[in-house]
């Protein structure tokens, strides 16, 4: 059977300084790049890979600026999106609290073609740092109450859970594509994500389902 080439638009949203641009660069290029300037409007990147059924997946990564002055444009940026990554800085409580504003903005302006909300994962970035501004139970409760697909701790700098979290999101996107449902293998409800270095403290994380 001939392979299928699928294209999906993925939004990456959250406050300035959460690490969105570095996340996109790490995921697309496999490299950590410290970002010293703010995204203006929206930036784009393309990730191409082969799914396990032989189909080619192309993800258009839309890195949305986190500054308040760009929120008036989000309806345009969100158009035709298939899924979303909402990122916050786990060392910055305000960044976490503002995630509610971002999620409400997303849900009010973007839906799937059947009217359902976009699948959205919540990522707590900078988990490699010793200082934390909030606890895991607090994040978990927030994710459940606001209907995220799942949440996970990530470190863009250490490349921890970056690809794994995106694969969880892609599973959801493909599940929403009825013409591919019969050919995809659905992951178990709880996707355990492990760092390659199992000896490193805190190297095991779970992408915690909230539904």
Secondary structure, 3 states (H helix, E strand, C coil): CCCCEEEEEEEEECCCCCCHHHHHHHHHHCCCCCCCCCCCCEEEEEEEEECCCCCEEEEEEEEECCCHHHHHHHHHHHCCCCEEEEEEECCCHHHHHCHHHHHHHHHHHCECCCCCECEEEEEEECCCCCCCCCCHHHHHHHHHHCCCCEEEECECCCCECHHHHHHHHHHHHHHCCCCCCCCCCCCCCCEEEECCCCCCCCCEEEEEECC
